[in-house]
């Protein structure tokens, strides 16, 4: 399972702000249409001219009775036509570490893996953006330091939707925010929390909104935010470390 992400690179004057932007406190995510994505929740940032996300994704599953954990590095990039907007524009060539992201027809940028491990991030993500003068996008070269440490996820195989459920993790370093998330069938519920939290209890009322599924996911994501201003435009870079565990959700 590949989870996409990114951060930014820059030249020109810069202004750093390591304070995390406001994140949603709602406990419910999207609940419509087909199979809900087990990808981590991406915070919406109102003053961004672009958001780049670099992700270390740790997938825990059972194969033949054995627990298997795989870590995959990935990236996504979005550059907006206006501050806080939703329309994407061409930002030129965008690279995360040594990987060139593929520009899609809607001008989003995604990582196409060439190996099972994806992008080999160390303690930072390195971004190179060629820019596009016709869209007012400057060239950017930026290193986003400090990934959060990897979250742990409850070592369970089955979760009941008929009662409250507490998700818990080890203490995580270098995190500005955490997200506790359960995805089952076409439904996702989540809670954004501080980076120092180690658990969250989903009320029975929220658990009851989930679909029954034998391919559900418990997901905990840790976020580290960076931002910089280049040519009067503000770009955010998010280093994410996320852990998924496949479970069954039953009555």
C-alpha atoms as a printed R data frame, in Angstrom:
    type eleno elety resid chain resno       x       y       z
1   ATOM     1    CA   UNK     A     1   0.000   0.000   0.000
2   ATOM     2    CA   UNK     A     2   1.520   3.245  -1.062
3   ATOM     3    CA   UNK     A     3   0.704   6.467   0.746
4   ATOM     4    CA   UNK     A     4   1.609   9.671  -1.028
5   ATOM     5    CA   UNK     A     5   3.233  12.785   0.329
6   ATOM     6    CA   UNK     A     6   5.714  15.749  -0.219
7   ATOM     7    CA   UNK     A     7   7.576  18.929   0.917
8   ATOM     8    CA   UNK     A     8   9.161  21.949  -0.750
9   ATOM     9    CA   UNK     A     9  12.519  23.168  -1.984
10  ATOM    10    CA   UNK     A    10  13.364  26.803  -2.425
11  ATOM    11    CA   UNK     A    11  15.708  29.561  -3.503
12  ATOM    12    CA   UNK     A    12  15.186  33.296  -2.805
13  ATOM    13    CA   UNK     A    13  14.390  34.792   0.565
14  ATOM    14    CA   UNK     A    14  12.804  32.428   3.050
15  ATOM    15    CA   UNK     A    15  10.846  32.709   6.252
16  ATOM    16    CA   UNK     A    16  10.504  29.651   8.481
17  ATOM    17    CA   UNK     A    17   7.653  28.939  10.813
18  ATOM    18    CA   UNK     A    18   7.648  25.575  12.582
19  ATOM    19    CA   UNK     A    19   4.292  26.161  14.266
20  ATOM    20    CA   UNK     A    20   1.651  23.760  12.968
21  ATOM    21    CA   UNK     A    21  -1.368  25.330  11.267
22  ATOM    22    CA   UNK     A    22  -4.789  24.779  12.718
23  ATOM    23    CA   UNK     A    23  -6.056  21.274  12.027
24  ATOM    24    CA   UNK     A    24  -9.623  19.985  12.098
25  ATOM    25    CA   UNK     A    25 -10.943  18.719  15.417
26  ATOM    26    CA   UNK     A    26 -13.882  16.881  13.880
27  ATOM    27    CA   UNK     A    27 -14.087  13.159  14.575
28  ATOM    28    CA   UNK     A    28 -15.634  12.143  11.265
29  ATOM    29    CA   UNK     A    29 -14.102  12.128   7.839
30  ATOM    30    CA   UNK     A    30 -15.642  11.453   4.432
31  ATOM    31    CA   UNK     A    31 -18.252   8.694   4.498
32  ATOM    32    CA   UNK     A    32 -19.507   8.375   0.949
33  ATOM    33    CA   UNK     A    33 -18.760   6.437  -2.184
34  ATOM    34    CA   UNK     A    34 -17.255   3.001  -2.787
35  ATOM    35    CA   UNK     A    35 -14.323   1.990  -0.660
36  ATOM    36    CA   UNK     A    36 -12.901   4.686   1.603
37  ATOM    37    CA   UNK     A    37  -9.183   5.345   1.266
38  ATOM    38    CA   UNK     A    38  -6.881   4.149   4.042
39  ATOM    39    CA   UNK     A    39  -4.444   6.933   3.129
40  ATOM    40    CA   UNK     A    40  -3.814   9.351   6.006
41  ATOM    41    CA   UNK     A    41  -5.850  12.515   6.432
42  ATOM    42    CA   UNK     A    42  -4.158  15.589   4.925
43  ATOM    43    CA   UNK     A    43  -4.831  18.810   6.909
44  ATOM    44    CA   UNK     A    44  -6.329  21.656   4.900
45  ATOM    45    CA   UNK     A    45  -4.196  24.820   5.117
46  ATOM    46    CA   UNK     A    46  -5.974  28.074   4.336
47  ATOM    47    CA   UNK     A    47  -2.966  30.316   3.631
48  ATOM    48    CA   UNK     A    48  -0.965  27.922   1.441
49  ATOM    49    CA   UNK     A    49   0.132  28.626  -2.121
50  ATOM    50    CA   UNK     A    50   1.406  25.064  -2.276
51  ATOM    51    CA   UNK     A    51   1.612  21.967  -0.093
52  ATOM    52    CA   UNK     A    52   4.243  19.256  -0.487
53  ATOM    53    CA   UNK     A    53   4.013  16.080   1.592
54  ATOM    54    CA   UNK     A    54   6.693  13.457   2.175
55  ATOM    55    CA   UNK     A    55   5.486  10.236   3.757
56  ATOM    56    CA   UNK     A    56   7.017   7.236   5.418
57  ATOM    57    CA   UNK     A    57   4.237   4.634   5.388
58  ATOM    58    CA   UNK     A    58   4.499   1.591   7.646
59  ATOM    59    CA   UNK     A    59   2.032  -1.130   6.685
60  ATOM    60    CA   UNK     A    60   1.446  -3.972   9.149
61  ATOM    61    CA   UNK     A    61  -0.481  -7.026   7.972
62  ATOM    62    CA   UNK     A    62  -0.682 -10.778   8.485
63  ATOM    63    CA   UNK     A    63   0.589 -13.146   5.781
64  ATOM    64    CA   UNK     A    64   0.266 -16.869   6.335
65  ATOM    65    CA   UNK     A    65  -0.058 -16.370  10.062
66  ATOM    66    CA   UNK     A    66   3.033 -14.169  10.275
67  ATOM    67    CA   UNK     A    67   3.022 -10.422  10.972
68  ATOM    68    CA   UNK     A    68   4.715  -8.488   8.188
69  ATOM    69    CA   UNK     A    69   5.726  -4.804   8.317
70  ATOM    70    CA   UNK     A    70   6.749  -2.866   5.200
71  ATOM    71    CA   UNK     A    71   7.942   0.765   5.069
72  ATOM    72    CA   UNK     A    72   7.327   2.709   1.856
73  ATOM    73    CA   UNK     A    73   8.503   6.254   1.085
74  ATOM    74    CA   UNK     A    74   6.218   8.374  -1.090
75  ATOM    75    CA   UNK     A    75   5.357  11.963  -2.012
76  ATOM    76    CA   UNK     A    76   2.707  14.266  -3.446
77  ATOM    77    CA   UNK     A    77   2.777  17.939  -4.391
78  ATOM    78    CA   UNK     A    78   0.038  20.514  -4.981
79  ATOM    79    CA   UNK     A    79   0.595  24.072  -6.197
80  ATOM    80    CA   UNK     A    80  -2.436  26.372  -6.253
81  ATOM    81    CA   UNK     A    81  -3.501  29.082  -8.672
82  ATOM    82    CA   UNK     A    82  -4.418  31.308  -5.697
83  ATOM    83    CA   UNK     A    83  -3.656  31.327  -1.977
84  ATOM    84    CA   UNK     A    84  -5.775  28.763  -0.178
85  ATOM    85    CA   UNK     A    85  -7.432  27.769  -3.432
86  ATOM    86    CA   UNK     A    86  -8.256  24.373  -4.878
87  ATOM    87    CA   UNK     A    87  -7.344  24.805  -8.542
88  ATOM    88    CA   UNK     A    88  -3.920  23.336  -9.273
89  ATOM    89    CA   UNK     A    89  -1.305  24.710 -11.671
90  ATOM    90    CA   UNK     A    90   1.791  23.390 -13.404
91  ATOM    91    CA   UNK     A    91   4.841  24.082 -11.233
92  ATOM    92    CA   UNK     A    92   7.424  22.645 -13.612
93  ATOM    93    CA   UNK     A    93   9.496  19.588 -12.711
94  ATOM    94    CA   UNK     A    94   9.199  18.522  -9.061
95  ATOM    95    CA   UNK     A    95  11.584  16.087  -7.386
96  ATOM    96    CA   UNK     A    96  11.424  14.562  -3.910
97  ATOM    97    CA   UNK     A    97  14.893  13.330  -2.981
98  ATOM    98    CA   UNK     A    98  16.039  11.437  -6.112
99  ATOM    99    CA   UNK     A    99  12.553  10.804  -7.531
100 ATOM   100    CA   UNK     A   100  10.747  12.923 -10.134
101 ATOM   101    CA   UNK     A   101   7.020  13.154  -9.420
102 ATOM   102    CA   UNK     A   102   4.564  12.496 -12.249
103 ATOM   103    CA   UNK     A   103   2.313  15.443 -13.137
104 ATOM   104    CA   UNK     A   104  -1.312  14.392 -13.631
105 ATOM   105    CA   UNK     A   105  -3.914  15.842 -15.981
106 ATOM   106    CA   UNK     A   106  -5.303  17.988 -13.130
107 ATOM   107    CA   UNK     A   107  -1.770  19.318 -12.360
108 ATOM   108    CA   UNK     A   108  -1.381  17.303  -9.170
109 ATOM   109    CA   UNK     A   109   1.989  15.621  -8.697
110 ATOM   110    CA   UNK     A   110   2.304  12.048  -7.469
111 ATOM   111    CA   UNK     A   111   5.093   9.565  -6.905
112 ATOM   112    CA   UNK     A   112   5.212   6.491  -9.136
113 ATOM   113    CA   UNK     A   113   7.246   3.791  -7.324
114 ATOM   114    CA   UNK     A   114  10.027   1.890  -9.047
115 ATOM   115    CA   UNK     A   115  10.698  -0.384  -6.080
116 ATOM   116    CA   UNK     A   116   8.791  -1.874  -3.142
117 ATOM   117    CA   UNK     A   117  10.442   0.593  -0.740
118 ATOM   118    CA   UNK     A   118   9.701   3.713  -2.757
119 ATOM   119    CA   UNK     A   119  11.634   6.870  -1.848
120 ATOM   120    CA   UNK     A   120  14.453   6.258   0.644
121 ATOM   121    CA   UNK     A   121  13.994   9.089   3.119
122 ATOM   122    CA   UNK     A   122  16.442   9.473   5.973
123 ATOM   123    CA   UNK     A   123  15.919  12.147   8.614
124 ATOM   124    CA   UNK     A   124  14.734  14.731   6.057
125 ATOM   125    CA   UNK     A   125  13.069  15.198   2.676
126 ATOM   126    CA   UNK     A   126  14.814  17.170  -0.073
127 ATOM   127    CA   UNK     A   127  12.771  19.048  -2.653
128 ATOM   128    CA   UNK     A   128  13.691  20.561  -6.022
129 ATOM   129    CA   UNK     A   129  11.048  22.473  -7.987
130 ATOM   130    CA   UNK     A   130  11.969  24.026 -11.331
131 ATOM   131    CA   UNK     A   131   9.083  26.528 -11.207
132 ATOM   132    CA   UNK     A   132   6.900  27.912 -13.972
133 ATOM   133    CA   UNK     A   133   7.051  31.647 -14.647
134 ATOM   134    CA   UNK     A   134   3.848  31.630 -16.702
135 ATOM   135    CA   UNK     A   135   1.958  30.476 -13.590
136 ATOM   136    CA   UNK     A   136   3.940  32.653 -11.192
137 ATOM   137    CA   UNK     A   137   5.603  29.647  -9.554
138 ATOM   138    CA   UNK     A   138   9.192  30.350  -8.428
139 ATOM   139    CA   UNK     A   139  12.049  27.875  -8.473
140 ATOM   140    CA   UNK     A   140  12.398  26.241  -5.075
141 ATOM   141    CA   UNK     A   141  15.114  24.152  -3.424
142 ATOM   142    CA   UNK     A   142  14.355  23.135   0.136
143 ATOM   143    CA   UNK     A   143  15.310  20.538   2.718
144 ATOM   144    CA   UNK     A   144  12.574  19.741   5.241
145 ATOM   145    CA   UNK     A   145  14.277  18.424   8.347
146 ATOM   146    CA   UNK     A   146  12.878  16.048  10.979
147 ATOM   147    CA   UNK     A   147  10.431  13.288  10.267
148 ATOM   148    CA   UNK     A   148   8.350  12.296  13.268
149 ATOM   149    CA   UNK     A   149   9.201   8.889  14.685
150 ATOM   150    CA   UNK     A   150   6.993   5.983  13.625
151 ATOM   151    CA   UNK     A   151   3.695   5.526  15.463
152 ATOM   152    CA   UNK     A   152   2.653   2.136  16.775
153 ATOM   153    CA   UNK     A   153  -0.905   0.841  16.361
154 ATOM   154    CA   UNK     A   154  -2.988  -1.459  18.596
155 ATOM   155    CA   UNK     A   155  -1.943  -5.087  18.122
156 ATOM   156    CA   UNK     A   156  -5.448  -6.401  17.426
157 ATOM   157    CA   UNK     A   157  -7.121  -8.275  14.573
158 ATOM   158    CA   UNK     A   158 -10.787  -7.421  15.220
159 ATOM   159    CA   UNK     A   159 -12.588  -4.241  16.284
160 ATOM   160    CA   UNK     A   160 -16.243  -4.050  17.324
161 ATOM   161    CA   UNK     A   161 -18.370  -1.209  15.966
162 ATOM   162    CA   UNK     A   162 -20.824  -1.790  18.777
163 ATOM   163    CA   UNK     A   163 -18.820  -0.030  21.495
164 ATOM   164    CA   UNK     A   164 -16.229   2.695  22.027
165 ATOM   165    CA   UNK     A   165 -12.675   1.911  20.944
166 ATOM   166    CA   UNK     A   166  -9.379   3.368  22.168
167 ATOM   167    CA   UNK     A   167  -6.549   3.706  19.674
168 ATOM   168    CA   UNK     A   168  -3.127   4.037  21.248
169 ATOM   169    CA   UNK     A   169   0.457   4.594  20.178
170 ATOM   170    CA   UNK     A   170   3.919   4.826  21.645
171 ATOM   171    CA   UNK     A   171   5.203   8.301  22.505
172 ATOM   172    CA   UNK     A   172   6.206   9.979  19.226
173 ATOM   173    CA   UNK     A   173   9.083  12.441  18.851
174 ATOM   174    CA   UNK     A   174   9.214  15.451  16.481
175 ATOM   175    CA   UNK     A   175   5.440  15.496  15.878
176 ATOM   176    CA   UNK     A   176   3.368  18.690  15.700
177 ATOM   177    CA   UNK     A   177   0.071  16.808  15.329
178 ATOM   178    CA   UNK     A   178  -1.316  13.272  15.281
179 ATOM   179    CA   UNK     A   179  -4.333  11.753  13.551
180 ATOM   180    CA   UNK     A   180  -6.164   8.676  14.836
181 ATOM   181    CA   UNK     A   181  -8.112   7.099  11.973
182 ATOM   182    CA   UNK     A   182 -10.291   4.044  11.330
183 ATOM   183    CA   UNK     A   183 -11.304   3.141   7.773
184 ATOM   184    CA   UNK     A   184 -13.829   0.374   7.111
185 ATOM   185    CA   UNK     A   185 -15.753  -0.238   3.895
186 ATOM   186    CA   UNK     A   186 -16.956   3.138   2.613
187 ATOM   187    CA   UNK     A   187 -16.559   4.920   5.954
188 ATOM   188    CA   UNK     A   188 -13.711   6.739   7.686
189 ATOM   189    CA   UNK     A   189 -13.675   8.315  11.138
190 ATOM   190    CA   UNK     A   190 -10.730  10.293  12.471
191 ATOM   191    CA   UNK     A   191  -9.560  12.623  15.209
192 ATOM   192    CA   UNK     A   192  -6.769  15.205  14.985
193 ATOM   193    CA   UNK     A   193  -4.817  15.554  18.243
194 ATOM   194    CA   UNK     A   194  -1.663  17.148  19.636
195 ATOM   195    CA   UNK     A   195   1.715  15.652  18.815
196 ATOM   196    CA   UNK     A   196   2.229  14.641  22.431
197 ATOM   197    CA   UNK     A   197  -0.921  12.538  22.729
198 ATOM   198    CA   UNK     A   198  -0.668   8.753  22.972
199 ATOM   199    CA   UNK     A   199  -4.328   7.676  22.704
200 ATOM   200    CA   UNK     A   200  -7.815   8.641  21.635
201 ATOM   201    CA   UNK     A   201 -11.129   6.934  22.386
202 ATOM   202    CA   UNK     A   202 -13.691   6.908  19.576
203 ATOM   203    CA   UNK     A   203 -17.192   7.100  21.121
204 ATOM   204    CA   UNK     A   204 -19.623   4.279  20.421
205 ATOM   205    CA   UNK     A   205 -21.721   6.682  18.323
206 ATOM   206    CA   UNK     A   206 -18.795   7.231  15.930
207 ATOM   207    CA   UNK     A   207 -17.848   3.553  15.833
208 ATOM   208    CA   UNK     A   208 -21.425   2.714  14.911
209 ATOM   209    CA   UNK     A   209 -21.105   4.664  11.636
210 ATOM   210    CA   UNK     A   210 -18.479   2.251  10.283
211 ATOM   211    CA   UNK     A   211 -19.252  -0.483   7.765
212 ATOM   212    CA   UNK     A   212 -18.554  -4.115   8.576
213 ATOM   213    CA   UNK     A   213 -15.407  -5.188   6.722
214 ATOM   214    CA   UNK     A   214 -12.718  -7.853   6.813
215 ATOM   215    CA   UNK     A   215 -10.283  -5.389   5.180
216 ATOM   216    CA   UNK     A   216 -10.454  -2.391   7.497
217 ATOM   217    CA   UNK     A   217  -7.511  -0.307   8.710
218 ATOM   218    CA   UNK     A   218  -6.359   1.313  11.915
219 ATOM   219    CA   UNK     A   219  -4.121   4.259  10.982
220 ATOM   220    CA   UNK     A   220  -2.098   6.624  13.150
221 ATOM   221    CA   UNK     A   221  -0.263   9.463  11.413
222 ATOM   222    CA   UNK     A   222   2.310  11.876  12.835
223 ATOM   223    CA   UNK     A   223   2.878  15.253  11.123
224 ATOM   224    CA   UNK     A   224   5.822  17.667  11.143
225 ATOM   225    CA   UNK     A   225   5.019  21.031   9.518
226 ATOM   226    CA   UNK     A   226   7.400  23.477   7.848
227 ATOM   227    CA   UNK     A   227   6.625  26.576   5.805
228 ATOM   228    CA   UNK     A   228   8.604  29.122   3.849
229 ATOM   229    CA   UNK     A   229   7.799  32.249   1.865
230 ATOM   230    CA   UNK     A   230   9.346  32.518  -1.600
231 ATOM   231    CA   UNK     A   231   8.608  35.482  -3.896
232 ATOM   232    CA   UNK     A   232   5.723  36.489  -1.591
233 ATOM   233    CA   UNK     A   233   4.162  33.020  -1.794
234 ATOM   234    CA   UNK     A   234   3.814  30.648   1.158
235 ATOM   235    CA   UNK     A   235   4.648  26.990   0.714
236 ATOM   236    CA   UNK     A   236   4.063  24.275   3.291
237 ATOM   237    CA   UNK     A   237   6.128  21.121   3.656
238 ATOM   238    CA   UNK     A   238   4.776  18.259   5.722
239 ATOM   239    CA   UNK     A   239   6.895  15.282   6.757
240 ATOM   240    CA   UNK     A   240   4.544  12.464   7.731
241 ATOM   241    CA   UNK     A   241   5.161   9.107   9.383
242 ATOM   242    CA   UNK     A   242   2.108   6.861   9.290
243 ATOM   243    CA   UNK     A   243   1.355   3.297  10.397
244 ATOM   244    CA   UNK     A   244  -1.497   1.107   9.130
245 ATOM   245    CA   UNK     A   245  -2.717  -2.185  10.571
246 ATOM   246    CA   UNK     A   246  -5.293  -4.301   8.744
247 ATOM   247    CA   UNK     A   247  -8.178  -5.482  10.946
248 ATOM   248    CA   UNK     A   248 -11.754  -6.724  10.700
249 ATOM   249    CA   UNK     A   249 -14.598  -4.493  11.852
250 ATOM   250    CA   UNK     A   250 -17.605  -6.451  13.120
251 ATOM   251    CA   UNK     A   251 -20.843  -5.773  14.978
